[in-house]
Amino acid sequence: MENKMESSENAQITYRPGEDPEKDAWYTAFFIENHMDHFAYPDQVASPEQLTFMVHTDDDERYYPCSEKMFEAIMNKNNSSFIQQKYKEVFQRIMGLIDNQIEDERDKSFLKALIKIKFLHETHDEMMIPSRLEKRLLKIFLNRTLIDDPFLCEKAIRNNRVNKAICSEAFKKAINQVDNTAILEPPATLAGIKEFIEHVEIKRLLSLSVENSLWESDESKAYKEDDFHKLFDRQMIGNGVKPLLNFLGIESKEIYLKEEQTKKILWLADESGEIIVDLAIIKYLVKLGHKIIIAFKEGPLYTKVDFLDVHADEILSKELEGAFFIEEKNLGKNELVRILRSDNNIIAISDGTRENLNLLLTSKVFSRIFREVDGIISRGHDQKRRIFENHFQFTRDIFNISRGEDGSIQISCKPKHPSVIKFSHSDLEKKAKIIIDQMEEAKKNGMTVIFYSGIIASIPGKIKIAKKIMSVFIDFLKGQFAMTFIINPSEYFETGMDADDLMYMWEIVQRSGYIDIWRFQSYDDIVKAFQAMDKKVPPEWVGKDATYSTGCTKEMRIALDVQKKHPEMQIIGPSVEKFMRRNEYGIGKMYDQRLSELCQI
């Protein structure tokens, strides 16, 4: 009932772009003032295409990283008391930080006055999201004091407390004790026994993951075996309990399809101390066959665990010994796939932000991983608010584990948007194999195999005509050449595919060794295509050829590499030197990222 009510509230969106110019202006200013507008801050804010890796939005809809209640209060200007209370909480936290960290009274007075001035300036029109305000004020504190991490010692203490608790003999005995139910009513099959044990162990670990006293106090120092058993008695509640257990392959139910049980999971870490229990859960999930990518904060945010901690904190670095660390903020799909397919079952990354959860500011590698995994597990109330207390749906199922009001284990689930299309690595490899089989069959029949590379999406907004140009010209070639099998890439483009998917699939095909002639689109090819359509060449196509395409540039590099292994393969088209003008895709785009600035698409 509670979940239905939440869904109903989240569905009540009071603002629709295009209905009121003044409100539209306020809406636009909201994104600009909160530094969440990609066109105003292209180097910091995710592009719309990058965001689609994570969030499903309708036409003309923009994602905002706050609750529905906060967004509506800001847009409608009708809940000042709510906004001001949230601002006040931010202000008090920063003032408390100054009191605790700064001893010199003069420095303290100056810093408090500076923060107050900035606070009043930023909150005057009640347009600022409180978390964005807090980030700005915290940045002022860090920059002015030159304190790298004011909670460094506190976080180390938290991790130490939890580590001692789970390394204690009392805990080891408690976690390994067999439940009497298993003896009195044993499952009838080995599979049933295995599932029962998995269910018991994961529930016990989840019970610890919401026990704040383990890291916030020294209570656990005196814990006996019975004390841990009392913690294990927590109830698991929420709409995500059964979906999560099924997702992890621990509990089956007829209404769920038990697909391949091993999953790639993105784990959104939250608090220090808590992360030590998280790692115990993660290591257990790895034993079940899952691969876990842990996302940490980029840098200090109170007691949140960050990417610097994983190297600097002795306990945390020891717990992550053997994990693979991705330091890069931007990896291509192929390189990322290689990492995800490696033997590294625990991978650590930074999400690129210093906020609880702001998908607009996450790094490109985080966005790509979000898109590649099978599901997301988020931790704590701060992340839950950002994910569950608004109407947005995402590209992957998201679970949240947090403490319920009664001390229970609250597990929530927000399923991915039903229209989201995901092409798995296996899907793309199967598509590649079908094409390779066709090439192999053609070769057996004595045909010459030609691969045609040309512009498909390198001129933004012209995909439809680009596919038409390619198909018309290839039909012309088929009419001229006998016994040829010509691959037309535009025929294999499917809705939901982006440049990452296409390049991954085509590289498998291109390296198969079955290509006799690799032809790259010339300007003459484009002219002939328009002549065949009885049309003049539009200005945006004048002078264009494969060298204008980011994809073709990458494919030329592959072609040259393939030719070293298969010297008999011919390369036809513009000279190699002309291909060096294009560099790298903008994430989610199918054209050079530099073209975004030129075309303003």
C-alpha positions in Angstrom: 0.0 0.0 0.0 2.9 2.3 0.9 4.6 1.7 -2.4 1.4 2.4 -4.3 1.0 5.7 -2.5 4.6 6.7 -3.2 4.1 5.9 -6.9 0.9 7.9 -7.0 2.6 10.9 -5.4 5.6 10.6 -7.7 3.3 10.6 -10.7 1.9 14.0 -9.9 4.1 16.2 -12.0 2.8 19.7 -11.9 5.3 21.2 -14.4 5.2 20.6 -18.2 7.6 22.5 -20.4 5.9 24.7 -23.1 2.8 25.7 -21.1 4.0 28.9 -19.5 7.0 31.0 -20.8 7.8 32.5 -17.4 7.8 29.1 -15.8 9.9 27.7 -18.6 12.4 30.5 -17.9 12.4 29.6 -14.2 12.9 26.0 -15.1 15.9 26.8 -17.4 17.4 29.0 -14.7 17.0 26.2 -12.2 19.3 24.0 -14.2 21.8 26.8 -14.9 22.0 28.1 -11.3 22.4 24.6 -10.0 25.3 24.0 -12.5 23.3 21.1 -14.0 23.0 22.4 -17.6 25.2 20.6 -20.1 25.3 23.5 -22.6 26.3 26.0 -19.9 28.8 23.6 -18.3 29.7 21.0 -21.0 32.9 19.9 -19.2 31.2 19.1 -15.9 27.6 18.1 -16.8 26.7 14.9 -18.6 25.3 15.4 -22.1 21.7 14.3 -22.8 23.2 11.3 -24.7 25.3 10.3 -21.7 22.4 10.6 -19.4 20.3 8.2 -21.5 22.8 5.5 -20.4 21.3 5.8 -17.0 17.9 7.6 -17.0 14.9 7.0 -19.3 13.3 10.3 -20.0 10.3 11.2 -22.2 10.5 13.8 -25.0 11.5 17.3 -23.8 11.9 15.9 -20.2 15.0 16.7 -18.2 16.3 14.7 -15.3 16.9 16.5 -12.0 18.8 14.9 -9.0 16.4 15.6 -6.2 13.1 14.4 -4.8 9.8 15.2 -6.4 8.8 17.2 -3.3 11.9 19.4 -3.6 11.5 19.9 -7.3 7.9 20.9 -7.1 8.6 23.2 -4.1 11.2 25.0 -6.1 9.2 25.1 -9.4 5.9 26.1 -7.8 7.4 28.4 -5.1 4.8 27.1 -2.8 6.6 25.4 0.0 9.2 27.9 1.4 9.1 26.4 4.9 10.2 23.0 3.5 13.0 24.5 1.4 14.2 26.8 4.2 14.3 23.9 6.7 16.5 21.9 4.3 18.7 25.0 3.8 19.0 25.4 7.6 20.1 21.8 8.0 22.9 22.4 5.5 24.0 25.6 7.1 24.1 24.0 10.6 26.2 21.1 9.3 28.7 23.5 7.8 28.8 25.6 10.9 29.3 22.5 13.1 32.2 21.5 10.8 33.8 24.9 11.3 33.4 24.7 15.1 34.9 21.2 15.3 37.8 21.8 12.9 38.9 25.4 13.4 40.5 26.4 16.7 41.7 30.0 16.0 38.8 32.3 16.9 39.7 34.9 14.3 39.8 32.3 11.5 36.6 30.8 12.8 34.8 34.1 12.8 36.0 34.9 9.3 35.0 31.5 7.9 31.6 31.6 9.5 30.9 35.1 8.1 32.1 34.1 4.6 29.9 31.0 4.6 26.9 33.0 5.9 27.3 35.6 3.1 27.5 32.9 0.5 24.6 31.0 2.1 22.3 34.1 2.0 23.3 34.8 -1.6 22.7 31.3 -2.9 19.4 30.8 -1.0 17.8 34.1 -1.6 15.5 33.1 -4.5 15.0 29.5 -3.2 16.1 28.0 -6.5 19.1 26.0 -5.2 18.8 22.3 -4.5 20.1 21.9 -0.9 22.7 19.3 -1.8 24.1 21.6 -4.5 24.3 24.4 -1.9 26.0 22.1 0.5 28.6 21.1 -2.0 29.5 24.8 -2.7 29.7 25.7 1.0 31.8 22.6 1.7 34.1 23.5 -1.1 34.7 26.9 0.3 35.5 25.4 3.7 38.0 22.9 2.1 39.6 25.5 -0.1 40.0 28.1 2.6 41.3 25.8 5.3 43.4 23.6 3.1 42.1 20.6 5.0 42.1 17.7 2.6 39.5 15.6 4.5 38.1 16.8 7.8 36.6 13.4 8.6 39.7 11.3 7.7 40.3 10.1 11.3 36.6 9.6 12.0 36.2 7.4 8.9 39.3 5.3 9.9 37.8 4.8 13.4 34.5 3.7 11.9 36.2 1.2 9.6 38.3 -0.1 12.5 35.2 -0.6 14.7 33.4 -2.7 12.2 36.5 -4.6 11.2 37.1 -5.6 14.9 33.4 -6.6 15.2 33.4 -9.0 12.2 36.8 -10.4 13.0 35.7 -11.3 16.6 35.3 -14.9 17.6 31.8 -14.0 18.8 30.8 -12.9 15.3 32.4 -15.9 13.6 30.6 -18.3 15.8 27.3 -16.5 15.4 27.4 -16.2 11.6 28.3 -19.9 11.3 25.8 -21.3 13.7 23.2 -23.6 12.0 19.6 -22.5 12.4 17.6 -25.1 14.2 15.0 -24.9 11.5 17.4 -26.4 9.1 17.7 -29.5 11.3 14.0 -29.8 12.2 12.7 -29.1 8.7 15.6 -29.8 6.3 14.9 -29.1 2.6 14.4 -32.2 0.5 17.1 -31.5 -2.1 20.7 -30.5 -2.1 19.7 -27.4 -4.2 17.1 -26.6 -1.5 19.7 -26.9 1.2 22.1 -24.7 -0.7 19.4 -22.1 -1.3 18.5 -22.2 2.4 22.1 -21.6 3.5 22.5 -18.8 1.1 19.3 -17.2 2.3 20.4 -17.4 5.9 23.9 -16.1 5.4 22.9 -13.1 3.1 20.1 -12.2 5.6 22.6 -12.2 8.5 25.1 -10.0 6.6 22.3 -7.6 5.5 21.2 -7.4 9.2 24.7 -6.1 10.0 24.7 -3.6 7.1 22.0 -1.5 8.7 23.3 -1.6 12.3 24.6 1.9 12.6 26.0 1.3 16.2 28.7 -1.0 14.7 30.5 2.0 13.3 29.0 5.0 15.2 29.9 3.8 18.7 32.1 1.3 20.6 29.1 -0.8 21.6 30.2 -3.8 19.6 33.4 -4.2 21.6 31.4 -6.0 24.3 29.2 -8.0 22.0 28.8 -11.7 22.7 27.5 -14.4 20.4 23.9 -13.8 21.6 24.2 -10.1 20.8 25.0 -10.8 17.1 22.1 -13.3 17.1 19.7 -10.6 18.2 20.9 -8.4 15.3 20.3 -11.3 12.9 16.7 -11.5 14.0 15.8 -8.3 12.0 12.9 -8.5 9.5 13.5 -7.9 5.8 10.7 -5.7 4.5 9.9 -3.7 1.4 8.9 -4.4 -2.2 12.5 -5.3 -3.1 13.1 -8.3 -0.8 12.0 -11.1 -3.2 13.2 -9.4 -6.4 16.6 -8.8 -4.9 17.0 -12.4 -3.6 15.8 -13.7 -7.0 18.2 -11.3 -8.8 21.1 -12.7 -6.8 19.9 -16.3 -7.5 19.2 -17.0 -3.9 15.4 -17.4 -4.0 13.4 -18.7 -6.8 9.7 -18.1 -7.4 7.5 -19.3 -10.3 6.5 -15.8 -11.2 10.2 -14.9 -11.8 12.3 -16.3 -14.6 15.5 -17.8 -13.3 17.9 -16.7 -16.0 21.6 -17.0 -15.9 22.4 -16.5 -12.2 25.7 -14.8 -12.4 25.3 -11.0 -12.6 27.3 -7.9 -13.1 26.3 -5.6 -10.2 27.1 -1.9 -9.7 27.3 -1.3 -5.9 26.9 2.3 -4.8 28.8 2.6 -1.6 27.7 5.0 1.1 29.1 5.4 4.6 32.5 4.6 6.1 32.3 1.7 8.5 29.2 0.5 6.7 31.5 -0.3 3.7 33.3 -3.0 5.7 30.0 -4.9 6.1 29.3 -4.2 2.4 32.6 -5.8 1.4 31.7 -8.9 3.4 28.4 -9.1 1.5 30.2 -8.4 -1.8 32.8 -11.1 -1.2 30.0 -13.5 -0.4 28.2 -12.6 -3.7 31.5 -13.1 -5.5 31.5 -16.7 -4.1 28.1 -17.2 -5.7 29.6 -16.2 -9.0 28.7 -12.5 -9.3 30.9 -9.7 -10.4 30.7 -6.5 -8.4 31.7 -3.0 -9.4 31.9 -0.7 -6.4 31.4 3.0 -7.0 32.9 5.3 -4.4 32.7 9.1 -4.1 35.4 11.0 -5.9 36.5 12.9 -2.8 35.6 13.9 0.7 31.9 14.2 1.6 31.6 14.1 5.4 31.7 10.4 6.5 30.9 9.0 3.1 33.5 6.5 1.8 35.5 7.9 -1.1 38.0 6.7 -3.7 40.9 8.3 -1.8 40.0 6.2 1.2 40.4 2.9 -0.7 44.1 3.7 -1.0 44.8 5.6 2.2 42.8 3.7 4.8 44.7 0.7 6.0 41.7 -1.5 6.7 39.8 -0.6 3.6 42.8 -1.1 1.3 43.5 -4.5 2.9 39.8 -5.5 2.4 40.1 -4.5 -1.3 43.4 -6.2 -1.8 43.2 -8.0 -5.2 40.4 -5.8 -6.5 40.9 -4.1 -9.9 40.9 -0.3 -9.7 39.8 1.7 -12.7 41.4 5.1 -12.4 40.3 6.3 -15.9 37.3 8.6 -16.0 36.5 7.6 -19.6 37.0 4.2 -21.1 35.7 3.0 -24.5 33.2 0.1 -24.6 35.7 -2.5 -25.9 38.3 -1.8 -23.1 35.5 -1.8 -20.5 34.2 -5.1 -21.8 37.6 -6.6 -21.5 37.8 -5.5 -17.9 34.3 -6.8 -17.1 35.1 -10.1 -18.7 38.4 -10.5 -16.9 39.0 -12.6 -13.8 38.7 -9.5 -11.7 35.5 -10.1 -9.8 35.7 -7.0 -7.6 36.3 -3.7 -9.4 36.5 -0.3 -7.8 35.7 3.0 -9.5 35.0 6.6 -8.6 31.5 7.9 -9.5 33.2 11.2 -10.3 31.2 13.3 -7.8 31.3 14.6 -4.3 27.5 14.3 -3.8 25.2 11.7 -2.4 24.0 10.8 -5.9 24.0 13.1 -8.9 23.8 11.3 -12.2 24.3 14.5 -14.1 27.8 14.9 -12.8 29.0 11.3 -12.8 32.0 10.3 -14.8 31.8 8.8 -18.3 33.2 5.4 -17.1 30.5 5.4 -14.4 27.8 6.0 -17.0 29.1 3.3 -19.2 29.3 0.8 -16.3 25.8 1.7 -15.2 24.6 0.8 -18.7 26.7 -2.5 -18.9 25.6 -4.1 -15.6 22.6 -6.2 -14.9 21.4 -4.2 -11.9 22.3 -1.6 -9.3 22.4 -1.9 -5.5 22.4 1.4 -3.7 23.0 2.0 0.0 21.4 4.2 2.6 18.6 6.8 2.8 20.5 9.6 0.9 20.7 7.5 -2.2 17.2 6.2 -1.7 15.7 9.6 -1.7 17.4 10.5 -5.0 16.3 7.3 -6.7 12.9 6.4 -5.2 11.3 9.8 -4.3 10.8 11.0 -7.8 9.0 9.8 -10.9 12.1 8.9 -13.0 12.8 5.4 -14.1 16.2 4.2 -15.0 17.8 1.9 -17.6 18.6 -0.8 -15.0 16.7 -2.3 -12.1 17.8 -0.5 -8.9 17.6 -1.8 -5.4 18.2 0.1 -2.2 19.2 -1.4 1.1 18.7 0.9 4.1 17.5 0.8 7.8 13.8 0.9 8.3 12.2 3.1 11.0 11.8 0.0 13.3 15.3 -1.1 12.7 14.3 -3.6 10.0 16.2 -4.2 6.8 14.3 -2.1 4.2 14.9 -3.3 0.7 13.3 -1.2 -2.1 13.2 -1.9 -5.8 12.6 0.4 -8.7 12.4 -1.7 -12.0 13.9 -0.3 -15.1 11.7 1.4 -17.6 9.9 -1.2 -19.7 10.9 0.3 -23.0 14.6 0.2 -22.3 16.5 -1.9 -24.8 19.8 -3.5 -23.7 22.2 -5.2 -26.1 24.4 -7.4 -24.0 27.8 -8.4 -25.1 26.5 -11.8 -26.0 23.7 -10.3 -28.0 26.2 -8.3 -30.1 28.5 -11.2 -30.5 25.6 -13.4 -31.7 24.7 -10.7 -34.3 28.4 -10.5 -35.3 28.5 -14.3 -35.7 25.4 -14.3 -38.0 27.2 -11.9 -40.3 30.5 -13.8 -40.2 28.6 -17.0 -41.1 27.1 -15.3 -44.1 30.6 -14.1 -45.1 32.0 -17.6 -44.7 29.2 -19.1 -46.8 29.8 -16.5 -49.5 33.5 -17.3 -49.6 32.7 -21.0 -49.9 30.6 -20.2 -53.0 33.4 -18.4 -54.6 32.1 -14.9 -54.0 34.2 -11.8 -53.2 33.4 -10.3 -49.7 33.3 -6.5 -49.6 32.8 -4.5 -46.4 31.6 -1.0 -47.0 32.4 1.7 -44.4 30.7 5.1 -44.7 29.0 7.9 -42.9 25.9 6.8 -40.9 25.7 9.3 -38.0 28.7 11.6 -38.2 26.5 14.4 -39.5 24.3 15.0 -36.5 20.6 14.6 -37.2 21.1 13.0 -40.7 21.1 9.3 -39.9 18.1 8.5 -42.1 19.5 10.1 -45.2 23.0 8.7 -44.5 21.5 5.2 -44.4 19.7 5.9 -47.7 22.8 7.2 -49.4 24.8 4.0 -48.4 22.0 1.6 -49.4 21.5 3.3 -52.8 25.2 3.3 -53.6 25.6 -0.4 -52.5 22.7 -1.3 -54.8 24.6 0.4 -57.6 27.7 -1.6 -56.8 25.7 -4.8 -56.7 24.4 -4.0 -60.2 28.0 -3.5 -61.4 29.8 -6.4 -59.7 29.2 -10.2 -60.3 29.7 -12.8 -57.5 30.1 -10.3 -54.7 28.8 -10.3 -51.2 28.6 -6.6 -50.0 28.0 -5.8 -46.3 25.9 -2.7 -45.8 26.3 -1.6 -42.2 23.2 0.6 -42.3 21.0 -2.5 -42.6 22.1 -3.7 -39.2 21.4 -0.6 -37.2 18.7 -1.2 -34.6 16.8 1.1 -32.3 18.6 1.3 -29.0 22.1 0.8 -30.5 24.6 3.5 -30.0 28.2 3.9 -31.2 29.5 1.7 -28.4 27.3 -1.2 -29.5 27.9 -0.8 -33.2 31.7 -0.6 -33.0 31.9 -3.5 -30.6 29.8 -5.7 -33.0 31.5 -4.5 -36.2 35.1 -5.0 -34.9 34.3 -8.7 -34.3 33.1 -8.9 -37.9 36.0 -6.9 -39.3 38.7 -9.0 -37.6 37.2 -12.3 -38.8 39.6 -12.5 -41.7 36.8 -13.0 -44.3 36.9 -9.5 -45.9 38.5 -9.4 -49.4 37.9 -5.8 -50.1 37.3 -3.1 -47.5 35.9 -0.1 -49.2 35.6 3.3 -47.5 33.0 5.8 -48.8 34.4 8.5 -51.1 32.8 11.8 -52.1 32.2 10.4 -55.6 30.2 7.5 -54.0 28.0 10.1 -52.3 27.5 12.1 -55.5 26.6 8.9 -57.4 24.0 8.0 -54.8 22.3 11.4 -55.0 22.4 11.1 -58.8 20.7 7.8 -58.6 18.0 9.4 -56.4 17.8 12.2 -59.0 18.6 14.8 -56.3 21.3 17.5 -55.9 23.9 17.0 -53.2 22.7 19.1 -50.1 25.3 21.5 -48.7 26.0 19.5 -45.6 27.1 16.5 -47.8 29.3 18.5 -50.2 32.9 17.4 -49.9 32.1 14.7 -47.3 33.5 11.2 -47.3 34.5 8.4 -44.9 37.3 10.6 -43.4 34.6 12.8 -41.9 33.3 9.9 -39.8 34.5 9.1 -36.4 33.5 5.5 -36.8 35.3 5.2 -40.2 38.4 6.7 -38.7 38.4 4.0 -36.0 37.6 1.4 -38.7 40.6 2.5 -40.9 42.9 1.8 -37.9 41.3 -1.6 -37.6 41.6 -2.2 -41.4 45.3 -1.4 -41.3 45.8 -3.8 -38.4 43.8 -6.5 -40.2 45.7 -6.0 -43.4 49.0 -6.8 -41.5 47.5 -10.3 -40.7 45.8 -10.7 -44.1 48.0 -8.8 -46.7 45.7 -10.0 -49.5 42.9 -7.8 -48.3 42.5 -4.6 -50.3 41.6 -1.2 -48.9 39.9 1.1 -51.3 38.9 4.8 -50.6 40.3 8.1 -49.4 44.0 8.0 -48.5 44.9 6.9 -45.0 46.4 10.3 -44.1 43.0 12.0 -44.5 41.5 9.9 -41.8 43.3 11.5 -38.9 40.9 14.4 -38.5 38.4 12.5 -36.3 39.2 11.4 -32.7 36.7 10.0 -30.3 33.0 9.6 -29.9 31.1 11.8 -27.5 29.7 9.4 -25.1 26.3 8.1 -26.3 26.8 9.9 -29.6 27.7 8.5 -33.0 29.9 11.4 -34.0 33.1 13.1 -32.9 32.6 14.8 -29.5 34.1 18.0 -30.9 31.2 18.3 -33.4 28.8 18.9 -30.5 30.2 22.3 -30.0 30.2 23.1 -33.7 26.7 21.8 -34.5 25.0 22.7 -31.1 22.7 19.7 -31.5 
